[in-house]
């Protein structure tokens, strides 16, 4: 599986989210600056709330734009057999018999991509699973308690 194609899919998904956030930020800004949002008395916080919303959405827009740049510039080294897992690794993990694909990215953990018919979830080193796989190699197995139950993990492959 080519990681360059996977990165293009991640960037496309982030770009789509960015466009939606930009529309929402513009709408929130228009609401915050519209004359109908002007306070009618000291208890009327409609305009202030809209301004906070617009500010938060503008921050999200910047974060998504930064993420896109980060993924576009992400080095994609190959992981030969026995190599330890690090950022930009594509990892297949078996969890209690179920196989899943994960991409270890620098940001945007939880993003799910359908790539070449397979679902791939982006995880980060800060996430519970990401911290468990960092530094391990294909073939590694371990057990961890998740929600009070023991879960067995096995790294099947790393690209």
C-alpha positions in Angstrom: 0.0 0.0 0.0 1.4 3.4 -1.0 1.6 5.8 1.9 1.7 8.7 -0.5 -1.8 7.8 -1.7 -2.9 7.4 1.9 -1.5 10.9 2.8 -3.4 12.3 -0.2 -6.6 10.7 1.2 -5.9 12.2 4.7 -5.2 15.6 3.2 -8.4 15.4 1.1 -10.5 14.6 4.2 -8.9 17.4 6.2 -9.4 19.8 3.3 -13.1 18.9 3.2 -13.4 19.5 6.9 -11.5 22.7 6.5 -13.9 24.0 3.9 -16.9 23.2 6.1 -15.2 24.9 9.1 -14.5 28.0 7.0 -18.1 28.3 6.0 -19.2 27.9 9.6 -16.6 30.5 10.8 -17.8 33.0 8.2 -21.5 32.5 9.2 -20.6 32.8 12.9 -18.6 36.0 12.2 -21.5 37.4 10.2 -23.8 36.6 13.1 -21.5 38.2 15.6 -21.1 41.4 13.7 -24.7 41.7 12.5 -26.7 44.6 14.0 -29.4 42.2 15.3 -26.7 40.8 17.6 -26.1 44.1 19.3 -27.0 43.9 23.0 -30.3 45.4 23.9 -29.6 45.4 27.6 -26.8 44.3 30.0 -28.2 40.7 30.1 -28.3 40.2 26.4 -25.2 38.2 25.5 -26.2 37.0 22.1 -23.5 39.0 20.3 -20.8 38.0 22.8 -21.7 34.3 22.4 -21.6 34.6 18.6 -18.2 36.3 18.9 -16.8 33.5 21.1 -18.2 30.9 18.6 -16.6 32.8 15.7 -13.3 33.0 17.5 -13.3 29.3 18.3 -14.2 28.3 14.7 -11.5 30.6 13.4 -9.0 28.8 15.6 -10.2 25.4 14.3 -9.7 26.7 10.8 -6.1 27.6 11.5 -5.5 24.2 13.2 -6.9 22.3 10.2 -4.8 24.4 7.8 -1.7 23.7 9.9 -2.5 20.0 9.9 -2.8 19.9 6.1 0.6 21.5 5.7 2.1 19.1 8.3 0.7 16.0 6.4 1.9 17.4 3.1 5.4 17.8 4.4 5.5 14.5 6.4 8.4 12.3 5.6 7.3 8.8 4.7 10.2 6.4 5.4 9.9 2.7 4.7 9.8 0.4 7.7 11.8 -2.7 6.9 11.2 -5.9 8.8 12.1 -5.5 12.4 12.0 -1.7 12.3 10.4 0.0 15.3 7.1 1.9 14.9 7.3 5.6 14.7 5.4 8.6 13.1 4.2 7.8 9.6 4.0 4.0 10.1 1.0 2.2 8.7 0.3 -0.6 11.2 -1.9 -3.6 11.1 -3.0 -4.7 14.6 -5.0 -7.8 15.7 -7.1 -7.1 18.7 -8.8 -10.1 20.3 -8.9 -11.7 16.8 -10.1 -8.6 14.8 -7.6 -7.0 12.4 -7.5 -3.2 12.0 -5.2 -0.7 10.1 -3.8 2.4 11.8 -1.7 5.2 10.5 0.5 6.8 13.1 0.2 10.5 12.4 1.4 13.7 14.1 -2.2 15.1 14.5 -5.9 14.5 13.9 -6.2 11.2 15.8 -9.5 9.5 15.3 -9.8 10.5 11.6 -11.1 7.6 9.7 -10.2 7.1 6.0 -11.5 4.6 3.5 -8.5 3.9 1.4 -8.5 1.2 -1.3 -11.5 -0.4 0.3 -10.0 -0.6 3.7 -10.8 1.5 6.7 -7.7 3.2 8.2 -7.8 5.1 11.5 -5.3 7.8 12.2 -3.8 7.6 15.7 -1.2 9.8 17.4 1.6 8.9 19.8 -0.4 10.7 22.5 -3.4 8.4 22.2 -3.6 5.2 24.3 -3.1 2.9 21.3 -0.5 5.1 19.8 1.6 5.1 22.9 1.3 1.3 23.1 2.7 0.7 19.6 5.4 3.4 19.5 8.8 1.7 19.7 7.4 -1.8 19.0 7.9 -3.9 15.9 5.9 -6.3 13.8 5.2 -9.5 15.8 5.1 -7.8 19.2 2.2 -8.9 21.4 0.9 -7.5 24.7 -2.1 -7.5 26.9 -3.7 -4.4 28.4 -6.8 -3.7 30.4 -9.3 -1.7 28.5 -12.5 -0.8 30.4 -11.8 -3.4 33.0 -11.4 -6.2 30.5 -8.1 -7.7 29.3 -7.4 -7.0 25.6 -4.8 -8.9 23.7 -2.9 -7.0 20.9 -0.5 -8.3 18.2 1.2 -6.2 15.6 0.9 -8.1 12.3 2.6 -5.8 9.9 4.3 -2.4 9.6 4.8 -0.3 6.4 
